[in-house]
Structure formats: C-alpha cells, structure tokens
C-alpha cells in the first residue's frame, strides 16, 4: 500500500473513532500516536496533517458535503463514507500538492475496501461535484 494511502487509512481510523465517540479529532489523534510503536512511520506526518486539517475546517467541509450529497444528510451517511468524504474534501480544497483526481480516487478505493457496495459510486459523485465547485 502506498505511503499516502496508508496515511489516509490511518486518518480515517482516527476520524472514525472521533466521530463515533464524539471527541475532537485532534484529541483522538494524540491518543492514537501514543498507542502505536515508535519510531513512527514516516507517513504519520501526513496522517496528522489530514486529521488536523479536517478538524480545523470541519464546518466548511461538512457544509460542502451536505450541500452536494443529493438526498442525503451528513448524519445519515455511513460513518466511513462521511469521514472518507471529509478527508477527500480537505485534500481538494486545502492540499494544492494533491491532484483532484488523486484525492477522489483514493477515497473511492478506500470505500471499496471498507464500506458498502454503493459507497464508491456515491463518494465519486459527491467528490466530483465538489471538485468542479472548487476549481471555479
């Protein structure tokens, strides 16, 4: 698994836990870093950046997801999908080094592994519409 995909997967783990436990993502990230073996893998810097970035821009990210998720409220989305979308939207809006198609593809690939059969198509649609919005 490529390093950035590992970083995204770890960020998903942290955001998922924070979402389920209703805790700040940065608090869960700190606990997560204490639990894993040292020395930490290099990709953890990107994981931390994703978690902190999503936490910092959560209101804006959720607003965009909610407005582009036709027929779905953000609370009705599966927790995995909601947090994969958050990571991808953060990358679309705030990570200029990540190409839009890469952010979308990575979310879709992780959804194929970790969510429902409908999730990849659902995320691809939402993220594609948000990417179009972001490039205007």
Secondary structure by P-SEA (a helix, b strand, c coil): ccaaaaaaaaaaaaaaaaaaacccaaaaaaaaaaacccccccaaaaaaaaaaaaaaaaaaaaaaaaaaccccccccccaaaaaaaaaaaaaacccccccaaaaaaaaaaaaaaccccaaaaaaaaaaaaaaaaaac
